[in-house]
Amino acid sequence: MEFLLILKIFFIIGAIITIYAVLRNLDIIKIILIYVKDTLLRK
């Protein structure tokens, strides 16, 4: 029983870290897409 509780805690922490990393990467992806769009429209 205790092992399952520890496993659930690790899973929740991992999910939170994964969601945070995805949200941070979405900001980076938006910046890259805006940069690519600007460079294509300049030519």
Buried (B, 14 or more C-beta within 10 A) or exposed (E): EEEEEEEEEEEEEEEEEEEEEEEEEEEEEEEEEEEEEEEEEEE
